[in-house]
């Protein structure tokens, strides 16, 4: 090490409270109270997660698409996230609810008692008759299309005729919907967003499978699942799950869609494995890290030389 470099390092380390040690030794610094941004490590973790998702999906049947968004860091990860040919099944019931709330707001009125009862049955219990009734009330596909335009959806289209369950969408659009609910969007009142999210948190226990598998003890989950047999598509199933998982130190949105599944159970298993993987890997996507790694004097010298 040159005399000049040693001089610079000794000055820097002295100013930081570090102690000079021999080359190859570790610099003993005062207790670290700062944080730093490691964008490179965060991006590498994101790429690794995409690879892991691909490996998991490669060993599962059918078609699978994923999107996740960390609301704290802004990090996003997608796997075929704009695939838009998969049906939502009961996942579109949240779309019906938001359209109903938007229309009532535009008419300067509250939901009627009957509308509220149907809305709660539709989301909390996934009641199809309640969904049929509200779908007619909002004007069917035309009503949904208005909401999709308002929210800036690019991959979602209502199902044919009165078949709301045939609505096709992408995980990216499901995350757009969730973002609008949590963060706000023009045309969605705060009270209406809170109401929809509250119902999604109150889904009956038997329907809390899916992305909730990624929740830790103490986390809260707001979700909506969809599942339906597809007798005209080789007797397969479409199974979807999307929602928000949030708790101490975390808040993320996730959508997992599966189609051409040999059974409902197969789709649920795949979704839950994906949610667990993402939940475990998500912290590494945060570029904010506690304390820079300890440096040897040799490595510090290289950094000074630039």
Phi and psi in degrees as a GROMACS rama.xvg file:
@    title "Ramachandran Plot"
@    xaxis  label "Phi"
@    yaxis  label "Psi"
@TYPE xy
-69.6554  158.991  UNK-2
-61.6332  -37.3083  UNK-3
-65.9159  -45.9137  UNK-4
-62.3208  -42.3685  UNK-5
-61.2618  -39.1582  UNK-6
-62.7433  -45.3116  UNK-7
-62.9179  -44.2374  UNK-8
-65.9582  -43.1889  UNK-9
-61.0275  -39.7121  UNK-10
-64.8317  -44.7449  UNK-11
-64.8294  -45.5785  UNK-12
-68.9271  -35.5243  UNK-13
-64.1525  -39.8047  UNK-14
-68.2819  -23.4687  UNK-15
-95.9147  -0.339807  UNK-16
88.3984  8.31115  UNK-17
-84.3042  161.364  UNK-18
-110.559  137.621  UNK-19
-75.1217  128.8  UNK-20
-127.557  171.351  UNK-21
-67.4722  155.944  UNK-22
-52.3544  137.766  UNK-23
90.0544  -13.5369  UNK-24
-84.4241  166.965  UNK-25
-93.7927  136.198  UNK-26
-71.7221  123.272  UNK-27
-89.9123  107.658  UNK-28
-104.284  163.677  UNK-29
-63.9959  158.721  UNK-30
-52.1049  130.479  UNK-31
-79.1114  130.346  UNK-32
-122.024  8.71963  UNK-33
-111.206  170.792  UNK-34
-128.02  163.692  UNK-35
-143.986  162.984  UNK-36
-100.487  123.258  UNK-37
-118.958  80.1977  UNK-38
-64.1912  -33.8183  UNK-39
-63.82  -45.4166  UNK-40
-65.6625  -37.7731  UNK-41
-66.2528  -41.1447  UNK-42
-67.4583  -38.2291  UNK-43
-64.14  -39.7554  UNK-44
-64.9346  -36.7509  UNK-45
-64.5913  -44.5921  UNK-46
-63.1762  -40.2564  UNK-47
-64.1312  -38.2563  UNK-48
-65.3348  -40.352  UNK-49
-60.7835  -41.7962  UNK-50
-62.8549  -45.3308  UNK-51
-62.737  -38.8285  UNK-52
-62.2196  -43.2887  UNK-53
-61.5924  -39.6746  UNK-54
-67.6757  -40.5736  UNK-55
-64.2668  -46.8688  UNK-56
-63.8162  -35.7368  UNK-57
-61.26  -23.2417  UNK-58
-101.86  10.7384  UNK-59
-118.647  152.207  UNK-60
-78.6511  164.75  UNK-61
75.9462  -163.938  UNK-62
-105.43  133.502  UNK-63
-136.82  137.331  UNK-64
-139.653  146.941  UNK-65
-141.223  145.183  UNK-66
-145.864  137.225  UNK-67
-137.427  143.834  UNK-68
-137.168  122.725  UNK-69
-87.7541  116.004  UNK-70
-76.0985  -15.5259  UNK-71
-84.341  -46.1502  UNK-72
-97.7102  -19.6352  UNK-73
84.754  -0.776249  UNK-74
-66.5858  141.693  UNK-75
-130.273  146.852  UNK-76
-139.029  131.559  UNK-77
-130.87  149.775  UNK-78
-134.194  106.492  UNK-79
53.1903  39.4524  UNK-80
-70.7146  -15.8942  UNK-81
-103.245  9.95331  UNK-82
-62.9507  124.461  UNK-83
-122.814  18.3403  UNK-84
-103.069  10.8687  UNK-85
-100.833  139.269  UNK-86
-82.1617  152.548  UNK-87
-85.5563  -24.4764  UNK-88
53.818  -129.517  UNK-89
-71.5194  -7.00414  UNK-90
-60.1065  -25.4122  UNK-91
-76.7957  -3.97426  UNK-92
-66.3261  -30.2847  UNK-93
-65.7554  -37.0646  UNK-94
-61.3637  -42.4535  UNK-95
-62.7073  -43.7582  UNK-96
-61.7099  -47.1584  UNK-97
-62.9163  -36.7653  UNK-98
-66.0774  -43.0127  UNK-99
-58.9638  -45.9016  UNK-100
-65.1453  -40.234  UNK-101
-63.4364  -43.0966  UNK-102
-66.5896  -42.1725  UNK-103
-62.7165  -40.742  UNK-104
-62.6311  -42.0111  UNK-105
-65.1251  -27.1295  UNK-106
-90.4844  4.01173  UNK-107
57.8308  49.0251  UNK-108
-144.731  162.556  UNK-109
-86.6724  164.089  UNK-110
-64.4514  143.812  UNK-111
-71.1955  165.744  UNK-112
-60.029  -38.8914  UNK-113
-67.4358  -41.5249  UNK-114
-64.4141  -41.4448  UNK-115
-65.1883  -41.6847  UNK-116
-63.1833  -42.2999  UNK-117
-66.3397  -40.4215  UNK-118
-61.5106  -43.7313  UNK-119
-68.6106  -39.6009  UNK-120
-65.1445  -37.9149  UNK-121
-66.5629  -40.5749  UNK-122
-88.7142  -50.0615  UNK-123
-70.1201  -35.3723  UNK-124
-117.456  1.31793  UNK-125
54.0375  41.4343  UNK-126
-72.2332  120.687  UNK-127
-72.7913  -35.6805  UNK-128
-64.9545  -39.084  UNK-129
-63.1777  -40.0249  UNK-130
-65.1923  -41.3148  UNK-131
-57.5291  -45.8048  UNK-132
-63.2776  -47.447  UNK-133
-71.1626  -31.2981  UNK-134
-62.715  -40.1986  UNK-135
-64.9168  -41.4764  UNK-136
-62.9677  -34.9573  UNK-137
-85.7058  -2.00363  UNK-138
91.0589  20.1788  UNK-139
64.3622  -139.205  UNK-140
-59.0319  -37.0349  UNK-141
-61.7167  -38.5691  UNK-142
-64.3789  -45.4341  UNK-143
-62.8954  -42.7471  UNK-144
-59.661  -35.9942  UNK-145
-62.7857  -42.3398  UNK-146
-66.9965  -40.4732  UNK-147
-63.153  -39.6453  UNK-148
-65.3645  -42.3523  UNK-149
-60.9214  -38.7672  UNK-150
-88.8363  -3.50075  UNK-151
75.732  28.7487  UNK-152
-68.7489  143.595  UNK-153
-119.574  -13.1259  UNK-154
-122.786  11.5932  UNK-155
-116.865  135.856  UNK-156
-140.743  135.071  UNK-157
-61.0377  153.095  UNK-158
-68.1612  164.783  UNK-159
-68.6596  144.267  UNK-160
53.516  -128.382  UNK-161
-94.8479  11.4334  UNK-162
-88.0964  78.4521  UNK-163
-59.5535  -29.8732  UNK-164
-68.7846  -14.8141  UNK-165
-86.9507  4.55403  UNK-166
-57.1637  131.075  UNK-167
-103.453  148.383  UNK-168
-158.088  179.57  UNK-169
-125.235  158.037  UNK-170
-58.5573  -32.6549  UNK-171
-62.395  -42.0218  UNK-172
-70.6519  -34.2357  UNK-173
-62.8583  -39.132  UNK-174
-70.3638  -32.728  UNK-175
-61.4026  -42.5863  UNK-176
-61.0206  -47.6088  UNK-177
-63.0156  -39.5708  UNK-178
-62.0461  -41.0559  UNK-179
-62.8941  -39.0952  UNK-180
-67.1394  -41.6361  UNK-181
-84.3559  -44.5607  UNK-182
-98.0889  -17.3428  UNK-183
102.189  155.757  UNK-184
-161.81  145.337  UNK-185
-53.7296  132.165  UNK-186
94.9025  -6.02335  UNK-187
-118.445  111.796  UNK-188
-71.6928  150.177  UNK-189
-55.7342  -43.8764  UNK-190
-63.7088  -37.2602  UNK-191
-70.0663  -40.2019  UNK-192
-62.1005  -44.9714  UNK-193
-63.4228  -38.5843  UNK-194
-63.8518  -46.08  UNK-195
-63.6555  -44.6174  UNK-196
-65.169  -36.7528  UNK-197
-63.2175  -42.3507  UNK-198
-64.4915  -37.2271  UNK-199
-68.6661  -24.9991  UNK-200
-78.4968  -18.9093  UNK-201
-103.191  19.8241  UNK-202
-57.5907  139.566  UNK-203
-59.3371  148.706  UNK-204
-52.385  -38.6563  UNK-205
-66.1723  -16.2381  UNK-206
-110.459  18.298  UNK-207
-95.1237  20.341  UNK-208
-75.951  179.101  UNK-209
98.5901  -131.51  UNK-210
-62.9364  -17.9039  UNK-211
-61.549  -17.1601  UNK-212
-62.5446  -19.952  UNK-213
-87.2994  1.71197  UNK-214
-80.0545  144.787  UNK-215
-93.0489  163.698  UNK-216
-55.8916  129.835  UNK-217
95.4308  -14.5916  UNK-218
-73.2307  154.697  UNK-219
-108.105  149.067  UNK-220
-133.124  128.42  UNK-221
-117.111  118.604  UNK-222
-144.756  165.599  UNK-223
-142.427  128.845  UNK-224
-107.522  157.267  UNK-225
-137.529  142.375  UNK-226
-157.901  136.275  UNK-227
-159.798  141.157  UNK-228
-70.7512  152.225  UNK-229
-125.538  79.3383  UNK-230
-62.7589  -24.0154  UNK-231
-93.9222  3.39358  UNK-232
-121.55  66.0836  UNK-233
59.3913  31.6151  UNK-234
54.8343  45.1866  UNK-235
-104.933  -172.861  UNK-236
-129.7  148.942  UNK-237
-109.37  128.813  UNK-238
-135.816  125.932  UNK-239
-134.38  156.979  UNK-240
-154.877  130.538  UNK-241
-146.472  153.375  UNK-242
169.867  -167.685  UNK-243
-117.742  133.799  UNK-244
-119.383  122.386  UNK-245
-148.235  148.083  UNK-246
-176.046  -166.545  UNK-247
-54.6188  116.489  UNK-248
77.9562  7.50597  UNK-249
-150.476  150.911  UNK-250
-166.062  103.098  UNK-251
-139.208  155.777  UNK-252
-109.833  140.905  UNK-253
-147.481  140.65  UNK-254
-135.468  128.615  UNK-255
-128.351  123.143  UNK-256
-117.16  135.073  UNK-257
-131.606  145.564  UNK-258
-143.352  167.125  UNK-259
53.6824  43.4886  UNK-260
-89.3515  142.039  UNK-261
-67.4844  -19.5547  UNK-262
-161.466  164.294  UNK-263
-61.7716  -41.9258  UNK-264
-59.6273  -37.3497  UNK-265
-62.7799  -44.3156  UNK-266
-64.1608  -43.4805  UNK-267
-61.3185  -44.9249  UNK-268
-59.5386  -45.5286  UNK-269
-61.3536  -47.627  UNK-270
-59.4355  -43.1021  UNK-271
-69.8442  -36.0386  UNK-272
-64.7423  -40.601  UNK-273
-65.556  -43.464  UNK-274
-64.0883  -40.012  UNK-275
-63.5247  -43.3981  UNK-276
-60.4017  -48.0838  UNK-277
-63.524  -42.4316  UNK-278
-59.0995  -40.3897  UNK-279
-72.4237  -32.8579  UNK-280
-92.4382  -16.6237  UNK-281
-57.7515  -40.1249  UNK-282
-57.2534  -31.1977  UNK-283
-70.8881  -15.638  UNK-284
-80.609  -7.45959  UNK-285
-82.6987  118.508  UNK-286
-72.0098  -14.2183  UNK-287
-77.2383  114.476  UNK-288
-122.03  146.417  UNK-289
-81.0388  121.645  UNK-290
61.4019  124.446  UNK-291
-59.6271  152.798  UNK-292
-63.0745  148.711  UNK-293
-62.5987  143.053  UNK-294
-110.536  141.324  UNK-295
-81.3505  159.424  UNK-296
-62.7473  -33.9945  UNK-297
-62.0481  -44.5009  UNK-298
-68.625  -38.1529  UNK-299
-63.3844  -37.7402  UNK-300
-61.4397  -40.3881  UNK-301
-64.0549  -38.5584  UNK-302
-65.8035  -39.8555  UNK-303
-64.921  -39.7667  UNK-304
-64.9726  -20.0443  UNK-305
